[in-house]
Structure formats: structure tokens, C-alpha cells
Amino acid sequence: MSQTLIRPGSLSVLDRSQKINGTYYIQTWGCQMNEEDSEQIALCLADLGLTQAATPKQAQVVVLNTCSVRKKPEDKAFSFLGELRELKRARPDMVIGVAGCMAQIRADEIRRRNPFVDFVVGTAQVAQIQGLVEDAIQTRKFQKRLELPERKGTVVTDVPQRLLERPGKLKAFVPIQYGCDKFCSFCIVPSTRGRERSRPTAHIIEEVTKLAALGTKEVTLLGQTVNSYGKNLAEGRVPFAQLLRAVAEVPGLERIRYTSPYPRDFKRDLIDTIRDVPEVMEHCHMPLQAGDDGLLARMKRLYTLESYAEIVGHLRDAVPDIGLTTDIIVGFPGETDSEFQGTLAAMERFQFDGAYMFKYSPRPNTPAAELPQVDQKVAENRLAELIKVQTEITLQRNEAQIGKSFEVLVEGPSPKDRGSLQGYSRCFRMLHFCGDEKLQGEKVTVEAVSSHLWGLRAKIV
Ligand code: SF4
């Protein structure tokens, strides 16, 4: 039997004091920023009175939070919409919304191909979602909210509103910067998320303080180029290292991560802060993207292999056990075999603990999409070769940890390893170990006893 969204009282009067009776489901693709946006969307929908459903079939409001960074997640979102078409046919009172990066740049196409969609909301307008759901219930008229705030002069006044009242949890994402000013030639993010804007430091500290009071022990500060944080703020320039030190002062907070730093913006004060501030974790995910200067220049990455190597050297001098991970793209337009060999050599040279490795995916309206493309079979073979090389490096690096001790923040039972607890070390290694579930949320010291591709098995000491 179909269920109906019910707002108690007259449906013609919108009143936030009246809650909506119904359930919601959010499907998320993409990066941590999208995961964080989905959490905000969930808070907005819960604030309307909706409760979470386990499947889209059981939900009256379904929101797709989409990703455009490669073609694959876009295809998945369109195929998911295809499945929702049938549900909406059976239950016309259902509300379907599309959010995220694909919504930002393909809103008209989404609606044209899926006329049953009720609203499309862009990356900077997540806070509008309550009004969009209410309007959809009341009027059934399609709406879109796609405004991307411009940077106004030198002062930022237009960062998104956020709901800060949320349930307590051990680890949380905190966005500190939106958009990106780097314009790498392969990347669609500057179009989907707009120009770089930083959140005022006071807002960030307020959010982290609230989280810590609710029991959060670890925060991950999010930004597309997180270490370029702090330009164009009303309060004046705030270097990222200064923000890290301010966040570390929040009572109750024990660990701070950040992702992703941009190599060119990695300054000495940040390296000193990672070394000196105990709350800042010894992990750095710094995208390299390619191991050849010609490729880096065509990608419009604003650094060279040697300047990247210099930062890695300084980081490892300052914090010898730092965990280093990266992102790599293979098959970038015009990539020659010798350029690809340069990338393989860079992986051997830098000995990353792990890497996200992808085949280049042309994105519309980006300069790289107009360049002559690499044969797909060649690109696939290169990706397989790269993964093989990095897998070997990760296995060796994990094996070298056997016998070492790690401080782990216990997240709880491992979903993949029944009977074990799991948590991450300060250098962001996953560890599984036996122990009492009551340790959840505590920090324990463990010793690694065996190594795997995913991380380490350990025992509590
Ligand atoms: S730094 Fe480059 S790859 Fe990263 S979000 Fe900005 S434009 Fe995209």
C-alpha cells in the first residue's frame, strides 16, 4: 500500500512548528565533502520531522547527492533515477530531489531526462532543502536552486549556513573551505563548487566545540585545497597552521586530520605544526596526480616533481613515521609511455603508504577534455600496472610495521572482521584487534602482529 506524506493540519499552510510525517532516504556518491553535505541534508530533513528509511522503496522523500568528478558516478546517478521512476509511478506523492555536483552543472538535463524529479539543488544551497521539500509536497511544481556565491571583493560573507545541532559521534567532518581557485585542467570542481571561500575561524571553532561537547574526539577538516584556508576573510588572513593550533585548543578534542592539502600551499609553519601540536595526527594525504613535470604542467598543477619531493623530505624529516598517501591519475591526455614511467618511478621514490589511483575521465568544459585522448586500452593497462606497483609498496610498508606500537582510537566492532575491534592509528593505519566492546571511543595502545593490504592485525598491550 502506498504511504502518503502528511503534514498535520492544513496542507495549504506551511508552518515549521508542524512536522512532516514520513521517512527519507539519501543516496550519496563521491568525496568526503559530499558525505558531509549528506549529513547536513539528513539533519535538515530530520528537522522537518522525517525519519530515516532503510531503502528508497520505504522512503517518501529521496535525495540523490551526486558526484561529477568522473563519468562513472554520474552514470550511476542516472541509473538510480531510472529505478526511482517506477517507484514514483506507483507513489506519485513521493518527493525526489537531486543534489551535489551533477545537480549543479546538469540540472536541466536531469529534469529533461527525468520529468518526475521535484527539485534540483546545487552545492552551495543545501540549506534550502527544507523549503524545497515543503514546496514539493504543497505545489508539486519543479524547482531548482543553483546559485553559486561569488567571492565579494576581498571579504567572504556567503559561506553556507549549517545546522550545528546533531547527535554525538566519535569522528566528524568539518568543512572549513568551499570551492577551489586552482583550475587544474582535468577538474570540474571549480565549476561545480565555485570559487574558493573560507569559513570564518570563529564558526569553525564554534562547530568543533559543540562536537567535542557531544563526545567527538576526532575531526577531519575538509577543503578542496585545505591548506590554502584563510584568504579573504573579514577577520584578516588566517594561515591554515594557525587554524589547526586554534582547533587543537578546543577542550575534549583529541585528534585532528585534514584533507586534502595542495602541494604548492604546503608551508614551513604547517610542517612545524604537524610536528609540534599533539592533537594534529601524523598523516598527510597530498595528491601528486603525476610523476612527470610535463604531465604536471599540462594538468596545470602548480608544482614540479622536485618541489613535491622537497615537501615530502621536510615532512619525513620533521615526523619520521608520518603516514603519506596520495592521488594519481593515469591516461591523462597525451600521456606518453616515458611520462607514465615517470609516475611509476615517483611511486617507488616516495613510497606512499597508500594511493587512490584512477584512469583519467574527460569532464565537460574542462581544458583537458579538448586535448587528444590516450587509447582506453593503454590507459587501462597503465592503471593495472600502477596498482600492482603500489600494492607491493603498501604491502611492504605495512609489513615493516610489525612489532611496532600504535595509539588507536577504538571505533567499535569491525564490520568485516567478526569478533575484532577496529580503529585508526595516528598515522592513519587501520588496525584490527581483540578487545572488549566497552573500549569503543577510548584510545588504546596496540602492537602490530601481522600485516595485510588493508592494514594491520594487532594485540592490545
Ligand atoms: S586543486 Fe585542482 S584537482 Fe583539486 S579541486 Fe582544485 S581544481 Fe580540482
Boltz pocket constraint, residues with backbone or C-beta under 6 A from the ligand:
constraints:
  - pocket:
      binder: B
      contacts: [[A, 180], [A, 181], [A, 182], [A, 183], [A, 184], [A, 187], [A, 188], [A, 189], [A, 190], [A, 224], [A, 225], [A, 262]]
      max_distance: 6.0
